[in-house]
Amino acid sequence: MANWQGKSQASVTGYQIFGFFIKRLGVQAAYFILLFVAFYYFIFSPKSSGPILDFYRRRLKFPALQAYRLLYANYFRFGQTLIDKFAVLAGLQASFTFEFDGEQHLRDIVAGGQGGILLSAHAGNWEAAAQLLNRLNTPVNLVMYDGEDVHIKQYLQKSATKKFEVIFVKNDLSHIFKINAALADNELVCLLADRFLPGSPTIVEEFLGEPARFPEGPFLLALKFRVPVTFVYAFKATATHYQLSATPGRSFNSRAGDSVPTIARAFIATLEEKVRRYPAQWFNYYDFWKTA
């Protein structure tokens, strides 16, 4: 897979099967089925396995045997994030526990009254994190591409009791006005700053030792809106326990010398630290370092 195409490889049938097990038998039963599903992808999905193995071997310098073990763990963890997302959206939040390192930083942003931008990545489980952020007592908005199959979206909407709003990225840039309105109402806006669609504006910065392309948009918005920006993540520490984290809020201003690259580099530094700590929870199944 040379580029990300804006949608997952999941099918509505897969969601329905796991949804049945989650609702009838619980999360652990779904995890058991996932053992075999992950093995299938481990054996029969070379297009996604290649980039992940390259990530472990060339970027994180793991020996071959450890890289293959992490590859299976990666598929299993990715399946768990989908199961967890479904379970949390279905109201089964009590199935999980979590710790929040830096929650006060988000509370400080809310208390500031300007709204705030949360930058994250396709590593860990950011959708489950957004659901858990309802304890901050302010609306949370996820900005995302509208690329999923219509039947998947209908099934998830039918099954979900989500506690966050979704702002879909549109070609007419209407999402910019929705982001502006949310921030004006002191709401939190979460953007994923590691993927882009072909043709979108990008910047090239060093990531894990080599140049990689990142979307320009999230960092440009963080610069233009001049509201506090924090980098947030949610990783599975155990099967049912999440470790959430947030950095202190910081407002960026071009008049003070800040720029899109300076924000990107600050974000990338935190992302590097997280993927080194949780290597099995990096979920970009394409050549991330392809800069041409």
C-alpha positions as CSV (number, residue, x, y, z in Angstrom):
1,M,0.0,0.0,0.0
2,A,1.9,3.1,-1.2
3,N,-0.4,5.6,0.4
4,W,-3.2,5.8,2.9
5,Q,-6.6,6.0,1.1
6,G,-8.7,7.5,3.9
7,K,-10.5,4.4,5.1
8,S,-9.9,1.2,7.0
9,Q,-9.8,-2.4,5.6
10,A,-12.6,-3.5,7.9
11,S,-15.9,-4.8,6.6
12,V,-19.4,-4.4,7.9
13,T,-19.6,-8.2,8.3
14,G,-16.6,-8.1,10.6
15,Y,-18.1,-5.4,12.7
16,Q,-21.3,-7.3,13.0
17,I,-19.6,-10.5,14.0
18,F,-17.5,-8.8,16.7
19,G,-20.5,-6.7,17.7
20,F,-22.5,-10.0,18.3
21,F,-19.8,-11.5,20.6
22,I,-19.3,-8.2,22.5
23,K,-22.9,-7.7,23.3
24,R,-23.8,-11.4,24.0
25,L,-20.6,-12.8,25.5
26,G,-18.5,-9.8,26.4
27,V,-15.2,-8.2,25.4
28,Q,-13.0,-11.1,26.4
29,A,-14.9,-13.5,24.1
30,A,-14.3,-11.1,21.2
31,Y,-10.6,-11.0,22.1
32,F,-10.5,-14.9,21.9
33,I,-11.9,-14.8,18.3
34,L,-9.4,-12.1,17.5
35,L,-6.5,-14.5,18.2
36,F,-7.4,-16.4,15.0
37,V,-8.3,-13.3,13.0
38,A,-4.9,-11.7,13.8
39,F,-3.2,-14.9,12.7
40,Y,-5.0,-14.8,9.4
41,Y,-3.7,-11.3,8.7
42,F,-0.3,-12.3,9.9
43,I,-0.1,-15.0,7.3
44,F,-2.1,-13.6,4.4
45,S,-1.7,-9.8,4.4
46,P,1.8,-9.1,2.9
47,K,0.8,-5.6,1.7
48,S,0.3,-4.4,5.2
49,S,2.8,-6.7,6.9
50,G,5.7,-5.3,4.8
51,P,5.6,-1.7,6.0
52,I,5.1,-2.8,9.6
53,L,8.1,-5.2,9.5
54,D,10.1,-2.4,7.9
55,F,9.1,-0.1,10.7
56,Y,10.3,-2.6,13.3
57,R,13.5,-3.7,11.5
58,R,14.7,-0.4,10.0
59,R,13.2,2.3,12.2
60,L,13.2,0.7,15.7
61,K,16.2,-1.7,15.0
62,F,14.5,-4.9,16.4
63,P,16.0,-8.3,15.4
64,A,14.1,-10.3,12.9
65,L,12.4,-12.7,15.4
66,Q,11.3,-9.9,17.6
67,A,10.0,-8.0,14.6
68,Y,7.8,-10.9,13.5
69,R,6.5,-11.4,17.1
70,L,5.6,-7.7,17.2
71,L,3.9,-8.0,13.8
72,Y,1.4,-10.5,15.2
73,A,1.0,-8.5,18.3
74,N,0.4,-5.4,16.1
75,Y,-2.5,-7.1,14.3
76,F,-3.9,-8.4,17.6
77,R,-3.6,-4.9,19.2
78,F,-5.2,-3.3,16.2
79,G,-8.1,-5.7,16.4
80,Q,-8.5,-5.0,20.1
81,T,-8.7,-1.2,19.4
82,L,-11.6,-1.9,17.0
83,I,-13.3,-4.1,19.6
84,D,-12.7,-1.5,22.3
85,K,-14.0,1.3,20.2
86,F,-17.2,-0.6,19.5
87,A,-17.6,-1.6,23.1
88,V,-17.1,2.0,24.4
89,L,-19.4,3.4,21.8
90,A,-22.0,0.7,22.7
91,G,-21.9,1.9,26.3
92,L,-19.7,-0.8,27.8
93,Q,-17.2,1.7,29.1
94,A,-17.1,-0.2,32.5
95,S,-15.3,-3.0,30.8
96,F,-12.1,-0.9,30.8
97,T,-10.1,1.1,33.3
98,F,-7.7,3.9,32.6
99,E,-5.2,6.3,34.1
100,F,-4.8,9.9,32.8
101,D,-1.4,11.4,32.9
102,G,-1.9,15.1,32.3
103,E,-5.6,15.4,32.7
104,Q,-5.1,18.7,34.6
105,H,-3.6,20.2,31.4
106,L,-6.9,19.6,29.6
107,R,-8.9,21.0,32.5
108,D,-6.7,24.1,32.5
109,I,-7.4,24.5,28.8
110,V,-11.1,24.3,29.4
111,A,-10.9,26.7,32.3
112,G,-9.1,29.2,30.0
113,G,-12.3,29.7,27.9
114,Q,-10.6,29.7,24.5
115,G,-11.2,26.1,23.5
116,G,-8.2,24.0,22.6
117,I,-6.7,21.8,19.9
118,L,-5.7,18.2,20.6
119,L,-3.2,16.7,18.2
120,S,-2.9,12.9,18.2
121,A,-2.0,10.1,15.8
122,H,-3.0,6.7,14.5
123,A,-1.3,5.0,17.3
124,G,-3.2,3.6,20.3
125,N,-6.9,4.2,20.4
126,W,-7.8,7.8,20.0
127,E,-11.5,7.2,19.5
128,A,-11.9,5.4,22.8
129,A,-9.9,8.3,24.4
130,A,-12.4,10.8,22.9
131,Q,-15.2,8.9,24.5
132,L,-13.5,9.0,27.9
133,L,-12.9,12.7,27.7
134,N,-16.6,13.5,28.4
135,R,-15.5,13.7,32.1
136,L,-14.0,17.2,31.2
137,N,-17.6,18.6,30.9
138,T,-17.0,20.3,27.6
139,P,-17.8,19.0,24.1
140,V,-15.1,17.1,22.3
141,N,-15.0,17.1,18.5
142,L,-13.0,14.7,16.3
143,V,-11.9,15.9,12.9
144,M,-11.7,13.0,10.5
145,Y,-11.9,12.0,6.8
146,D,-15.3,10.7,5.7
147,G,-13.9,7.7,4.0
148,E,-15.5,4.7,5.6
149,D,-18.0,2.5,3.7
150,V,-21.6,3.8,4.1
151,H,-22.8,0.5,5.5
152,I,-20.1,0.5,8.2
153,K,-21.0,4.0,9.2
154,Q,-24.7,3.1,9.4
155,Y,-24.0,0.1,11.5
156,L,-21.8,2.0,14.0
157,Q,-24.3,4.9,14.2
158,K,-27.1,2.4,15.0
159,S,-25.0,0.7,17.7
160,A,-23.3,3.8,19.2
161,T,-24.0,6.1,22.1
162,K,-21.0,8.3,21.4
163,K,-20.1,11.2,23.7
164,F,-18.2,13.2,21.1
165,E,-19.0,15.0,17.9
166,V,-17.5,14.3,14.5
167,I,-16.4,17.0,12.1
168,F,-15.8,15.5,8.6
169,V,-13.2,17.0,6.4
170,K,-14.9,18.4,3.3
171,N,-13.5,19.6,-0.1
172,D,-15.5,22.8,0.4
173,L,-13.5,23.6,3.6
174,S,-16.7,23.8,5.6
175,H,-15.0,21.9,8.3
176,I,-12.8,24.9,9.0
177,F,-15.9,27.0,9.9
178,K,-17.1,24.2,12.2
179,I,-13.7,24.0,13.9
180,N,-13.8,27.8,14.4
181,A,-17.3,27.6,15.9
182,A,-16.4,24.8,18.2
183,L,-13.3,26.7,19.5
184,A,-15.4,29.9,20.0
185,D,-17.7,27.8,22.2
186,N,-14.8,26.7,24.4
187,E,-14.9,23.1,23.0
188,L,-12.0,20.8,22.3
189,V,-11.1,19.8,18.8
190,C,-9.0,16.7,18.2
191,L,-7.0,16.3,14.9
192,L,-4.9,13.4,13.8
193,A,-1.6,14.8,12.6
194,D,0.1,11.7,11.0
195,R,-1.9,10.8,7.8
196,F,-2.9,12.6,4.7
197,L,-4.7,11.9,1.5
198,P,-2.8,12.0,-1.9
199,G,-2.7,15.5,-3.1
200,S,-3.1,17.2,0.3
201,P,-0.5,19.7,1.4
202,T,2.3,18.1,3.4
203,I,5.6,18.9,5.1
204,V,8.7,16.7,5.4
205,E,10.3,16.3,8.8
206,E,12.6,13.7,10.3
207,F,10.8,10.9,12.2
208,L,12.7,8.0,13.7
209,G,15.9,8.9,11.8
210,E,14.5,9.5,8.3
211,P,12.5,12.2,6.5
212,A,8.7,11.4,6.5
213,R,5.7,13.3,5.2
214,F,3.1,14.7,7.6
215,P,-0.1,16.6,6.8
216,E,0.3,20.4,7.0
217,G,-3.3,21.1,7.9
218,P,-3.4,20.2,11.6
219,F,-0.2,22.2,12.4
220,L,-1.4,25.2,10.2
221,L,-4.7,25.3,12.2
222,A,-2.8,25.1,15.5
223,L,-0.8,28.1,14.3
224,K,-3.7,30.2,12.9
225,F,-6.3,29.7,15.6
226,R,-3.9,30.7,18.5
227,V,-5.6,28.6,21.1
228,P,-3.8,26.2,23.5
229,V,-2.5,23.1,21.8
230,T,-1.8,19.8,23.5
231,F,-0.6,16.4,22.3
232,V,-2.8,13.6,23.5
233,Y,-2.5,9.8,23.3
234,A,-4.3,6.7,24.6
235,F,-2.4,3.4,24.6
236,K,-3.4,0.0,26.0
237,A,-1.2,-0.9,28.9
238,T,-2.9,-4.2,29.5
239,A,-5.9,-6.0,27.9
240,T,-8.5,-3.8,29.5
241,H,-6.5,-0.9,30.9
242,Y,-5.6,2.3,29.0
243,Q,-2.9,4.9,29.7
244,L,-4.0,8.3,28.6
245,S,-1.6,11.3,28.4
246,A,-1.7,15.0,27.5
247,T,1.1,17.5,27.3
248,P,0.8,21.0,28.9
249,G,-1.2,23.4,26.7
250,R,0.8,25.8,24.6
251,S,-0.4,28.6,22.3
252,F,1.6,29.1,19.1
253,N,2.0,32.5,17.5
254,S,3.8,33.3,14.2
255,R,4.7,36.8,15.6
256,A,6.6,35.0,18.4
257,G,8.6,33.0,15.8
258,D,6.5,29.9,15.8
259,S,5.8,28.2,12.4
260,V,4.2,25.0,11.0
261,P,7.6,23.2,11.2
262,T,8.2,24.1,14.8
263,I,4.8,22.8,15.9
264,A,5.3,19.6,13.8
265,R,8.7,19.0,15.4
266,A,7.3,19.3,18.9
267,F,4.5,16.9,18.0
268,I,6.9,14.4,16.3
269,A,9.1,14.4,19.4
270,T,6.2,13.1,21.5
271,L,5.1,10.7,18.9
272,E,8.6,9.1,18.7
273,E,8.7,8.6,22.4
274,K,5.2,6.9,22.4
275,V,5.9,4.5,19.5
276,R,9.2,3.4,21.0
277,R,7.3,2.7,24.2
278,Y,4.3,1.0,22.6
279,P,5.7,-0.4,19.3
280,A,2.9,-2.9,18.8
281,Q,0.4,0.0,18.7
282,W,1.6,1.8,15.6
283,F,-1.2,1.4,13.0
284,N,0.0,3.0,9.8
285,Y,0.0,0.1,7.3
286,Y,1.7,1.8,4.4
287,D,5.1,3.2,3.5
288,F,5.1,6.0,6.0
289,W,8.6,7.2,4.9
290,K,7.7,7.5,1.2
291,T,8.5,11.2,0.5
292,A,8.5,11.3,-3.3
